[in-house]
């Protein structure tokens, strides 16, 4: 996994090193592929990734938004705000 956000292979939210899954931070129609291309992804344990209660693909909208904001800030440091808006079309900040 190539990420511009995380270098360690551990859950970004809890630090666990087991049951890890790659999370594409900005997802949806065509956006997952762009997250892959620009390295906007982190490792998450199964619970923080898919669990209905605490997972970012479940009800944990706060963690999902925090990761999207982190991804946007990191991308914009490397490229620019204009390029983020051109590619992803939404401001999460």
C-alpha positions as CSV (number, residue, x, y, z in Angstrom):
1,X,0.0,0.0,0.0
2,X,1.4,3.4,-1.0
3,X,0.0,6.1,1.3
4,X,0.9,9.8,1.6
5,X,-0.7,9.8,5.1
6,X,0.6,6.7,6.9
7,X,3.9,4.8,6.8
8,X,3.3,2.3,9.7
9,X,1.1,-0.8,9.1
10,X,-1.3,-0.4,12.1
11,X,-4.8,0.8,12.5
12,X,-4.8,4.6,12.1
13,X,-7.5,5.0,14.7
14,X,-6.6,2.5,17.5
15,X,-3.1,1.3,16.7
16,X,-4.0,-2.4,16.4
17,X,-1.7,-4.5,14.2
18,X,-4.1,-7.4,13.6
19,X,-7.0,-7.7,11.2
20,X,-5.9,-4.8,9.1
21,X,-7.6,-3.6,5.9
22,X,-6.7,-0.9,3.5
23,X,-9.1,2.0,3.6
24,X,-9.5,4.3,0.7
25,X,-10.4,7.5,2.5
26,X,-12.4,9.1,-0.4
27,X,-14.6,6.5,-1.9
28,X,-17.7,6.3,-4.1
29,X,-18.2,6.1,-7.8
30,X,-14.7,6.6,-9.4
31,X,-13.2,8.1,-6.2
32,X,-11.7,4.9,-4.8
33,X,-9.5,4.7,-7.8
34,X,-8.4,8.3,-7.3
35,X,-7.6,7.7,-3.6
36,X,-5.5,4.8,-4.8
37,X,-3.7,6.9,-7.4
38,X,-2.9,9.7,-4.9
39,X,-2.2,7.6,-1.9
40,X,-5.2,8.8,0.2
41,X,-5.5,5.7,2.2
42,X,-4.7,4.3,5.7
43,X,-4.7,1.0,7.5
44,X,-7.8,0.3,9.7
45,X,-8.6,-2.7,11.8
46,X,-11.7,-4.6,10.8
47,X,-13.8,-3.0,13.5
48,X,-12.8,0.6,12.6
49,X,-13.2,-0.2,8.9
50,X,-16.5,-2.2,8.6
51,X,-18.2,-2.6,12.0
52,X,-21.7,-1.1,11.7
53,X,-21.3,0.8,15.1
54,X,-17.7,2.1,15.1
55,X,-16.5,1.6,11.5
56,X,-16.0,4.4,9.0
57,X,-18.2,2.4,6.5
58,X,-20.8,2.1,9.3
59,X,-22.2,4.7,11.7
60,X,-18.9,6.4,12.7
61,X,-19.4,9.5,10.6
62,X,-17.0,11.6,12.8
63,X,-14.0,9.3,12.1
64,X,-14.9,9.2,8.4
65,X,-15.0,13.0,8.2
66,X,-11.8,13.3,10.2
67,X,-10.0,11.0,7.8
68,X,-11.4,12.9,4.8
69,X,-10.2,16.2,6.3
70,X,-6.8,14.7,7.0
71,X,-6.6,13.4,3.4
72,X,-7.5,16.8,2.0
73,X,-5.0,18.7,4.1
74,X,-2.2,16.2,3.2
75,X,-3.1,16.3,-0.5
76,X,-3.1,20.1,-0.5
77,X,0.3,20.3,1.2
78,X,1.7,18.2,-1.6
79,X,-0.3,19.6,-4.5
80,X,-2.8,22.4,-4.0
81,X,-6.4,23.2,-2.9
82,X,-7.3,23.9,-6.5
83,X,-6.1,20.5,-7.7
84,X,-8.0,18.8,-4.9
85,X,-11.2,20.5,-5.9
86,X,-10.5,19.8,-9.6
87,X,-10.0,16.1,-8.9
88,X,-12.3,15.3,-6.0
89,X,-14.9,18.1,-6.4
90,X,-15.7,18.5,-2.7
91,X,-14.3,20.5,0.1
92,X,-14.2,18.5,3.4
93,X,-12.6,21.3,5.4
